[in-house]
Amino acid sequence: MTTARPVPALPDGVTVEELERLCVEVAVEASRFIRDERPPRMGVAATKSTETDVVTVMDRRSEELLHRLIQAARPDDGILGEEGADVTGTSGLTWVLDPIDGTVNYLYEIPAYAVSVAVVVGDAHSQGGWTPVAGAVADPCRRLVHHAGRGTGAWTSPEDPTESVAPERLSVSAEDRLARTLLATGFGYAPEVRARQAEVLRRVLPLVRDIRRIGSAALDLVRVAEGSVDAYAETGLNAWDLAAGWLVVEEAGGVVVGAGEEPGSAPGTALTVAAGPALVDQVRALFVAPVDAAG
């Protein structure tokens, strides 16, 4: 069984609604930037953990843009970004940023990448020490933004707020059987990590309907929230990979858990699993212990 997470207290005078609005605004601005200002010949600026873990010039420029926008709007908040932003705030709130989630897709012009922006309470550097309270995942290719606030529901809205398109409320799949589960996942960059992940999938694949590997953790979580996949599981995620998507899933009626045995264990590097309440523990069990493919 899973249990609901407690709603963290916000600083005096701050509302979830205003944080959610700001998440949407800055995520959309960065989303437009990486789409509209993309150089015609994209280049790799550096690599991080391995030769396959790339950083583009646009990753860095997108994070710089997000940093400027957030500091202008909320100068007392902390900021933690994938590309190095690390500001200690005094308000009790920290913005957790992935300026381009799905950088390899972006590099190859595969239309599956996003900007992920979340506000969290707690220590964003600590596994299990923080909770998202508002977040947005902006999809530049579809010109959409998926967003949520703690207690406000999960929604997909057009990038342009002047469009006469009503926001769509998101709801996770009601699937409750593993054999009918469409499962999204992803792979790390280090060869030894990929080898372990491939071995796990060799055991898991016969037990589910099929596997999808899209290449963006933030968009995978959104797909769980909208019900276009039934579940998602991956190891190796950092706070910026999952913060916004975690909240979107929960506000869509889903559950996000980690590898710990205690109910409601926090997602993170060891494991992140997202699904509807009837399915999440079944999927988690596939990834925390060896599975008999025959059973």
C-alpha positions as CSV (number, residue, x, y, z in Angstrom):
1,M,0.0,0.0,0.0
2,T,1.1,3.6,-0.6
3,T,0.3,6.6,1.5
4,A,-0.2,10.2,0.6
5,R,2.7,12.6,1.4
6,P,2.0,15.4,3.8
7,V,1.6,18.9,2.3
8,P,4.5,21.1,3.3
9,A,4.0,24.5,4.8
10,L,4.9,27.5,2.6
11,P,6.5,30.7,3.8
12,D,4.0,33.4,5.0
13,G,2.3,35.3,2.2
14,V,3.2,32.8,-0.5
15,T,0.6,30.7,-2.3
16,V,0.8,27.6,-4.4
17,E,-1.2,29.3,-7.1
18,E,1.4,32.1,-7.6
19,L,4.3,29.6,-7.5
20,E,2.6,27.5,-10.2
21,R,1.9,30.5,-12.4
22,L,5.6,31.5,-12.1
23,C,6.7,28.0,-12.9
24,V,4.6,28.1,-16.1
25,E,5.8,31.5,-17.1
26,V,9.5,30.8,-16.8
27,A,9.3,27.3,-18.2
28,V,7.5,28.5,-21.3
29,E,9.9,31.4,-21.8
30,A,12.9,28.9,-21.7
31,S,11.0,26.5,-23.9
32,R,10.5,29.1,-26.6
33,F,14.1,30.1,-26.3
34,I,15.5,26.6,-26.9
35,R,13.1,26.1,-29.8
36,D,13.2,29.5,-31.5
37,E,16.9,30.3,-30.9
38,R,18.3,26.8,-31.7
39,P,21.4,27.1,-33.8
40,P,21.1,25.5,-37.2
41,R,24.2,23.4,-36.5
42,M,23.9,22.2,-32.9
43,G,27.2,21.5,-31.2
44,V,28.3,19.7,-28.0
45,A,29.8,22.1,-25.5
46,A,31.1,19.4,-23.1
47,T,30.4,16.0,-21.7
48,K,29.6,15.3,-18.1
49,S,29.7,11.8,-16.6
50,T,30.6,10.0,-19.8
51,E,31.2,10.6,-23.5
52,T,27.5,10.0,-24.1
53,D,26.3,12.4,-21.5
54,V,26.3,15.6,-23.4
55,V,25.9,19.3,-22.6
56,T,25.0,21.7,-25.3
57,V,25.6,25.5,-25.4
58,M,21.8,25.8,-25.3
59,D,21.5,23.8,-22.0
60,R,23.7,26.4,-20.4
61,R,22.0,29.4,-22.0
62,S,18.6,28.1,-21.0
63,E,19.6,27.6,-17.4
64,E,21.1,31.1,-17.4
65,L,17.8,32.5,-18.6
66,L,15.8,30.6,-16.0
67,H,18.2,31.7,-13.3
68,R,17.8,35.4,-14.3
69,L,14.0,35.2,-14.5
70,I,13.6,33.5,-11.1
71,Q,16.0,35.8,-9.3
72,A,14.2,38.8,-10.7
73,A,10.8,37.5,-9.5
74,R,11.9,35.8,-6.2
75,P,15.4,37.0,-5.1
76,D,15.2,35.3,-1.7
77,D,14.6,31.7,-3.1
78,G,17.3,29.1,-3.7
79,I,18.1,27.7,-7.1
80,L,19.5,24.3,-8.0
81,G,20.1,23.6,-11.7
82,E,21.4,20.6,-13.7
83,E,24.1,22.7,-15.4
84,G,25.6,24.1,-12.2
85,A,23.3,26.8,-10.7
86,D,23.4,26.4,-6.9
87,V,22.1,29.3,-4.9
88,T,21.3,29.1,-1.2
89,G,18.2,31.0,-0.5
90,T,16.7,32.4,2.7
91,S,13.0,31.9,2.0
92,G,12.7,28.1,2.5
93,L,11.9,27.6,-1.2
94,T,14.3,26.2,-3.8
95,W,13.8,26.2,-7.6
96,V,14.9,23.0,-9.2
97,L,15.7,23.3,-12.9
98,D,16.4,21.1,-15.9
99,P,17.0,23.6,-18.7
100,I,16.7,20.8,-21.4
101,D,15.6,17.4,-20.3
102,G,16.3,15.1,-23.2
103,T,19.5,16.8,-24.4
104,V,20.4,14.0,-26.8
105,N,17.0,14.2,-28.4
106,Y,17.5,18.0,-28.7
107,L,20.9,17.5,-30.2
108,Y,19.5,15.1,-32.9
109,E,16.3,17.1,-33.4
110,I,14.1,14.3,-32.1
111,P,11.0,16.0,-30.9
112,A,11.0,14.7,-27.3
113,Y,12.6,17.2,-24.9
114,A,11.4,19.6,-22.3
115,V,12.1,22.3,-19.8
116,S,11.4,21.3,-16.3
117,V,10.9,23.8,-13.5
118,A,9.8,23.1,-10.0
119,V,9.6,24.8,-6.6
120,V,10.4,22.5,-3.6
121,V,10.4,22.8,0.2
122,G,13.3,21.2,2.0
123,D,16.9,20.4,1.2
124,A,17.0,19.8,-2.6
125,H,20.5,18.4,-2.3
126,S,19.3,15.6,0.0
127,Q,17.7,12.4,-1.1
128,G,14.3,12.3,0.4
129,G,14.7,15.6,2.1
130,W,12.5,17.7,-0.2
131,T,9.0,17.9,-1.6
132,P,7.7,19.6,-4.7
133,V,4.9,22.2,-4.2
134,A,4.6,23.6,-7.8
135,G,6.0,22.6,-11.1
136,A,5.8,22.9,-14.9
137,V,7.1,20.8,-17.8
138,A,7.1,22.8,-21.0
139,D,7.2,20.8,-24.3
140,P,8.6,23.1,-27.0
141,C,7.8,20.8,-29.9
142,R,4.1,20.5,-29.1
143,R,3.9,24.1,-27.8
144,L,2.3,22.8,-24.5
145,V,3.0,23.2,-20.9
146,H,2.1,20.6,-18.3
147,H,1.8,22.0,-14.8
148,A,0.6,21.4,-11.2
149,G,0.5,22.9,-7.8
150,R,0.1,21.0,-4.6
151,G,-3.7,20.7,-4.2
152,T,-4.6,22.4,-7.5
153,G,-4.6,19.4,-9.9
154,A,-2.5,18.6,-12.9
155,W,-3.2,20.3,-16.2
156,T,-2.0,20.7,-19.8
157,S,-2.3,24.2,-21.3
158,P,-1.3,25.8,-24.5
159,E,2.1,27.6,-24.5
160,D,0.3,30.7,-25.7
161,P,-2.3,31.7,-23.0
162,T,-4.2,33.8,-25.6
163,E,-5.2,30.7,-27.5
164,S,-8.8,29.8,-27.1
165,V,-8.0,26.4,-25.9
166,A,-9.1,25.4,-22.4
167,P,-6.6,23.7,-20.1
168,E,-7.0,19.9,-20.0
169,R,-7.1,18.2,-16.6
170,L,-4.8,15.2,-16.4
171,S,-5.7,11.8,-14.9
172,V,-3.5,8.7,-14.7
173,S,-4.4,5.3,-16.2
174,A,-6.7,3.0,-14.2
175,E,-4.8,0.0,-15.3
176,D,-4.2,-2.5,-12.5
177,R,-2.6,-5.6,-14.3
178,L,1.0,-5.9,-15.1
179,A,0.4,-7.9,-18.2
180,R,-1.5,-5.0,-19.7
181,T,0.9,-2.3,-18.6
182,L,2.7,-0.1,-21.1
183,L,5.8,0.8,-19.2
184,A,8.1,3.7,-19.9
185,T,11.8,3.7,-18.8
186,G,15.1,5.2,-19.6
187,F,18.8,4.4,-19.4
188,G,21.8,5.9,-17.8
189,Y,25.0,7.1,-19.6
190,A,27.7,4.9,-18.0
191,P,28.2,1.6,-19.8
192,E,28.1,-0.5,-16.6
193,V,24.8,1.2,-15.6
194,R,23.3,0.5,-18.9
195,A,24.3,-3.2,-18.7
196,R,22.5,-3.5,-15.3
197,Q,19.4,-1.8,-16.6
198,A,19.3,-4.0,-19.7
199,E,19.5,-7.1,-17.5
200,V,16.6,-5.8,-15.4
201,L,14.5,-5.2,-18.5
202,R,15.3,-8.7,-19.8
203,R,13.4,-10.0,-16.8
204,V,10.7,-7.3,-16.8
205,L,9.7,-7.3,-20.5
206,P,7.9,-10.7,-20.6
207,L,5.7,-9.5,-17.7
208,V,4.3,-6.3,-19.2
209,R,2.5,-5.3,-22.4
210,D,5.5,-3.4,-23.8
211,I,8.3,-1.0,-23.0
212,R,8.7,2.6,-24.2
213,R,12.0,4.5,-24.1
214,I,11.4,8.2,-25.0
215,G,14.6,9.8,-23.7
216,S,13.1,12.5,-21.3
217,A,12.3,11.6,-17.7
218,A,10.1,14.7,-17.4
219,L,8.0,13.8,-20.4
220,D,7.8,10.2,-19.3
221,L,6.3,11.4,-16.0
222,V,3.9,13.6,-17.9
223,R,2.8,10.7,-20.0
224,V,2.0,8.7,-16.8
225,A,0.0,11.7,-15.6
226,E,-2.0,12.0,-18.9
227,G,-2.5,8.2,-19.1
228,S,-0.7,7.7,-22.4
229,V,1.5,5.2,-20.6
230,D,0.5,3.2,-17.6
231,A,3.7,3.4,-15.6
232,Y,7.3,4.6,-15.5
233,A,10.4,3.3,-13.8
234,E,14.0,4.3,-14.0
235,T,17.1,4.4,-11.8
236,G,19.6,7.2,-11.7
237,L,17.3,10.2,-11.6
238,N,18.4,13.5,-10.0
239,A,16.1,16.1,-8.4
240,W,16.0,18.2,-11.6
241,D,14.9,15.2,-13.6
242,L,11.9,14.4,-11.6
243,A,10.8,17.3,-9.4
244,A,8.1,18.9,-11.6
245,G,7.0,15.6,-13.2
246,W,6.6,14.0,-9.7
247,L,4.1,16.6,-8.7
248,V,2.2,16.5,-12.0
249,V,1.8,12.7,-11.6
250,E,0.6,13.0,-8.0
251,E,-1.9,15.8,-8.8
252,A,-3.2,13.6,-11.7
253,G,-4.1,10.9,-9.1
254,G,-0.9,8.9,-9.4
255,V,1.7,7.7,-7.0
256,V,5.5,8.3,-7.2
257,V,7.8,6.1,-5.0
258,G,11.4,5.1,-4.6
259,A,13.3,2.0,-3.8
260,G,12.8,2.1,0.0
261,E,10.6,-0.5,1.6
262,E,8.7,2.0,3.8
263,P,5.4,3.3,2.4
264,G,5.8,6.4,0.3
265,S,9.6,6.2,0.1
266,A,11.0,9.1,-1.9
267,P,11.9,8.7,-5.5
268,G,15.5,9.4,-6.6
269,T,18.7,8.0,-7.9
270,A,18.1,4.4,-6.6
271,L,14.7,4.2,-8.2
272,T,11.8,6.3,-9.4
273,V,8.4,4.5,-10.1
274,A,5.3,6.4,-11.1
275,A,1.9,4.8,-11.8
276,G,-1.7,4.7,-10.7
277,P,-2.4,3.6,-7.1
278,A,-3.5,0.1,-8.2
279,L,-0.3,-0.5,-10.2
280,V,2.6,1.3,-8.6
281,D,3.6,-1.3,-6.0
282,Q,3.4,-4.1,-8.6
283,V,5.8,-2.1,-10.9
284,R,8.1,-1.2,-8.1
285,A,8.4,-4.9,-7.1
286,L,9.8,-5.7,-10.6
287,F,12.7,-3.3,-10.1
288,V,13.7,-3.9,-6.5
289,A,14.0,-7.7,-6.5
290,P,14.7,-10.4,-9.1
291,V,11.6,-11.6,-10.9
292,D,10.7,-15.0,-12.1
293,A,9.6,-14.4,-15.7
294,A,7.5,-17.5,-15.6
295,G,5.6,-16.4,-12.6
